[in-house]
Amino acid sequence: MRIALITDAWAPQVNGVVTTLIELVGQLELSGHEVHVVHPGQFRTRPCPGYAGIDLAVRPAKQVASVLNDLRPDAIHIATEGPLGWAARGYCVQHRLAFTTAFHTRFPEILHAALRVPLNWGYALFRHFHRPSAGVMVPTLGVLQMLQKRGFSNLRQWTHGVDTHAFPFQGEVCPSPLTGALAHPVSLYVGRVSYEKNIEAFLQLDLPGTKVVCGVGPLEARLRARYPQVRWLGILDRNSLAQVYAAADVFVFPSRSETFGLVMLEAMACGTPVAAFPVEGPTEVLGARAGAQPQGGVLHDNLLTAAKEALAIPRAAARSRALDFTWTQAAAQFQSHLVPARGASAHPMTVTKSVTSLSSGR
């Protein structure tokens, strides 16, 4: 099957959406599908205002239309709500093509935090974007229920996975040359240093030992100056990141508005337990729905309490929970939600594996 995947988030950007899509494309190719990725690197771009490190395509509609005209894909998936996503949406609506979309990030919350745009305005815009979609893929049941309450329809749950080979298990904390000698316990945060991540809830914790932050973003310079005692490592490649996960005693995840939180799975795969608020994302990742006890970490309304209690979680328990999430399962679920681009039916299509040529567009 020939699949067109349109995304405003792609390498060299570093975030959970990019990781998810790259892993997805790899799994789809292994299953024998031809995947063509339409991404910002193929267009003239400009930096996203107020969000350094994110480049957006400039006036991409004609080029997107040309690509989709030539490709004539069997299925079209629009992964993001940026300029490329809007251009692909417009093309599909104009040509009466069925397509699926995804809700990866709570951008209305980001717009509210960064620019004070009212949440209702942001969700009204996103509801309009996703309205013609034959299936809106969301990463957790909680996000699905939240979007239902906000008037979204055609919602489909689609979980994510973790590469447990890239993030190998370490039964004991392993010092890393990337960090040097650190006072223990080592508390780690990995992710964008941005408005929506609530990172200061972590930085302000009165924790013994050392705090380490991996990531960059629009708040980085201000927070580096405010918290000089924190070890700031910037962006790391995957191998280096796995070393840093393994060097930490606890992974602290302060976000209250995450749709999933892939970094939690990466940390747990290395054996590092998670401390987080009992909110959507962490609840899903730690399996704490319907009153179940969290697995591989601690959820608590007091993040300091969660961090201290998580230090007692066995590293093997964190790894065990991470093994419940595989990209093979995630890709199969994604495929089951795709719809034929052409034809009268917009129902999920039967997916086959008989394809002769492969192309990823990466």
Number of C-alpha atoms within 10 A of each C-alpha: 20 19 25 26 25 27 23 25 26 23 16 12 14 19 17 18 20 17 17 18 20 17 19 22 23 16 18 24 17 13 18 17 24 25 25 22 21 25 21 24 16 13 16 12 15 12 13 12 9 12 14 13 14 20 20 22 20 14 14 20 18 11 15 21 16 11 15 17 11 8 13 14 20 18 22 28 29 26 22 21 25 15 18 28 25 19 20 29 26 16 19 19 13 9 9 13 21 26 26 28 29 21 21 19 18 16 17 21 21 19 17 17 15 15 10 11 14 13 15 13 13 17 19 14 12 17 16 11 17 23 15 19 25 26 25 25 25 24 22 20 19 19 22 23 13 12 17 13 10 13 11 19 18 15 24 22 18 22 21 25 21 26 17 19 9 14 23 20 22 19 14 16 21 14 16 17 11 13 14 9 9 16 10 14 18 20 27 24 25 26 22 22 22 20 19 21 18 15 22 15 14 23 21 10 13 8 16 12 12 17 26 21 23 19 18 20 18 16 16 16 11 9 16 14 10 11 14 9 12 15 16 19 16 15 17 16 8 11 11 14 20 21 22 26 35 27 28 28 27 32 28 31 27 21 23 16 19 20 23 24 21 21 20 29 31 24 31 34 33 30 34 37 34 33 30 29 21 21 18 22 25 29 23 20 27 27 18 18 15 7 7 10 14 19 22 28 32 28 25 15 11 12 21 20 16 21 27 17 18 24 21 13 20 16 26 20 17 25 27 16 21 26 15 13 19 15 20 20 16 20 22 16 17 19 20 15 23 26 26 22 24 17 10 10 12 18 14 15 16 11 15 11 13 11 13 9 12 16 14 18 14 13
